[in-house]
């Protein structure tokens, strides 16, 4: 298998000096100091696991002989999907939002797991199922928008409405460009079906601080005003620098029932 990239493991992050460490584990909190005085930051810290919880979550994403992490199968229709035996999370987003790259970053401590990442937008044409031991399943959904598969709507709507073991949907939004019209359509779909979801801002390493702050505040306001099913805290990630990846692993572990108590640090 491939070697894990630098900072993929928490032990590597803990060797960094404190402010850099905080910035990688809690990238949203790193932005707090640049906000106007009096800005409400309660939604920046709703999910703030302590070190023990972060380490427990990481162990789930680290494969070994007794805990295999495997690509299971792909499906274009619900009757091809594996049986809904385990708690499940799915990742959806526009083509080229960095979905497969993020899933590869999450699974970077299990380098034998093959997550195909393409330079071509719209590469994922099927629902790809990954089984994390006996704990949960993670699903990489096809991207919407540019070069989406023809039957995207039928496939994704059927999945969201029928998958009884789906615990949380992760809606990925490009951190550089913010919410787009196609993202709003996805939000409307999730709201209409009453699916609990969370928004994840990707590619934060490519956004200037000003752009990132603007997008974070605008999306937080949008979530507060226009959504019922969206978790109020945004998750910021960089698949390149591993910012936010450790926290996202913990949130996945938490919503699938594998991190029952989250210690606030």
N, C-alpha and C positions, 0 to 999 in steps of 0.2 A: 504493500500500500504506500501511498504518498505520505511524506512527512507532514505534520500539522504546521500551518503557517504561524509566524510569530504572533503572540497575543491571543491566539485561539483558546488557550487555557488560562484560567483565572490565576493560576500560580505565576504565570509570566507577567500578568497585569499587576499583581501585588508587589512585584519588584520595582515598579516605577515610582517616581516621587508622587506625593499625595494628590496634587491638583490634576496631574495627567491621569492618574488612576481613576479619580472621580469622573473626569471627562469621558473616559472610555466606558466605565460601568454605567454612569448616569448622565448621558450627554445632555438631557433636558435641563438638569440642574446647573450644568456648566453655563447655560445661557442666562440663568437667573440674574447674575450680577449686571447684565447689560439692559435689564428692563427698567422702565421708568419707576421711580419710587411710588409705592402704593399699589403696584400691579398685583392682582391676586394670583399667587403661585400655588394655591392649595392643590390644583389639578396637576401640578408638576410632580407631586410626591404621594399620590394615592397608592401606588404600588412601589414600595421601597424595601425590598427584602434585605435582610442582614447577610453577613458573610456565610453563615452556616446554610442558609436557604439557597444562596447562589451556588455553593459547592454541591449541595444535594442535587440541584437541578442539572449542574454540569455532568454529574456522574451518570445521569440518564442519557446524555448525549455522547457518552464515551463508550464505545463498543468493546466487549471482550467475549470470551468463549461462552460464558453463561448469560450474556446479555447482547445478542446480536442485533445490529441495526441493518435492515435490509430494504432494498427496493423490492416491493411485492409484485405489483402489476400495473398496467395502464388500462384505462377504459375510455371508450367514447360514449358508452351508454350505461345507464344505471344498472342494467341487468348483467353488465360485465364487471361491475365493481366487486371487490372482495367483500365477504360477509361483514356486517357492521358489528364485529365482536368487541372492539376496544374503543375507548374514548377517542375522538378524532378532532383534529383542527385542519382547516384548509386555508391556503394562501391564494388570494386573487388580486388582480391589478391590471393596469394597462400593459399592453405589449411594451417591452423595453423599460419597464419600471425597475428591473433588477431583481425579479422574483426568484429565479433559479439561482442567481448569485447569492442571494440571502439564504436560501435553503442550504446551499453548499457551505456557507459560512457557519450556519447552525450545526451542520453535520461534520465540521472540519476535524473533530476529534475521533471521527470514524472514517478515516480516509479511504477505506475500501468501498464506501457508499458512492455510487456513480450518479451524480446529479448533472445532467447535461446542461451546459451553459453555452449559449450560442451568441455570436456577434449579430445574428440576424433577428430583428424583433419578430415576435409571433412564432418562435420556434416550438414552444410547447403546444401541441395540437390535441393532447389527450389529458385526462386526469391521471396523474402519476401518484401512486400510493407507496408510502414508505412506512415500514413497521419498526417501531422503537421498542425492541424486546417484547415483554408482555404488558407494556404500560400504555402505549397510545399509538395512533397512526397519524401521520402528517401527509396532507394531500397538496400537491402542486397542481393548480388549476391552469387551464389555458388562459393566455392574456386576452383582454378585450381591446377593441379599437383596431388599430392598424394590423392588418394581416391576421385577424382572429379567425379561427376555424369557422366554416359556414354554419355549423350547427351549434355554435357557442352558446347562444341563448337557451336553446332547448336543453343542452347538456348541463349547463350551470344551474339554470332554474330548477331542473328536475333534481339535481344533486342537493341544492339548498333546501328544497321543500320536502324531499323524501328521506334524507339521511338522518335517521333518528339518533345516531350516536355522535352527531356533530356538536361539539361543545363551544367552539368559538371560530369565527371567521376573521382572518387577518387581511384587511384591505390595505394594500400597499399604494402609497402616493409618492410621486417623485418629489423629493425635498427641494429640488432646484426650481421646478415650475409650479409647485403647489397643486391645489385641487383644479382639475379640468372638468369640462362638461361630461366626458365619459365617466369620470369618477362619481359625479353627482348622480348619474343614472344607476351606477352600482349601489350607491348609498340608498337611493329610492327603492331598489329591488330588495335590499337587505331589510330596510324598514318595513316595506310592505309585507314581507314574509315573517316579520317578527324574529329575525335571526340575531342573536347577540354577536357583536363584532367589535373590532378595535382597529384604529388607524395607525399605520406604520409609515413614517417618512423615511424613504430610502435615499441613498447617495448623498448623505449629509457632508461627506468629505469634499464634494464638488460645489457646494453652495457657500457663498460668502456669509459671514456672520449676520450681516444686515438682511440678506435675502432669507436666510433660515429663520431669523427672529420674526420677520414679517409673515412668512408662511405659517410658522407655528401659531402665532397669535390669531391670524385669520382663520386657521382651521379649528383652533380651540373654540373660537367664537361661533363658527359654523356648527360645530358639534353641540355646543350648548343651546343654540337657538333652534336647530333644525332636526335633531335626532333624539330618539328615545332608546334605541338599542345599542348605541355606541358607548364604549367605556370612555369616561371623560378624560383620561390621561392619554396623550399621544406617546408613541414609542419612536425614537429617532435611531436610525441605524446607518452604519457604513460597513458594507461587506469587505471593503479594502482594509480599513483600519481597525475593524472589529468593535468600533464604538456601538454600544447598545445591544450587541449580540448576546452578551452574558445575561443582561436583564431580560431580553426577549426569551431566551431559553427558560429562565425562571418563570416567566408569565405563562409560557406554554405548559410547563410542568404544573403550575398552579391551576390553570383552567381545566386541565385533564384529570385533576384530582390527585396528582402525584406530589404535591407540595402543600399538604393540608394546612399547615400553619406557616404564615409568612411573618417572620420576625422583622419588625421595623428596626432599622439600625439607629 
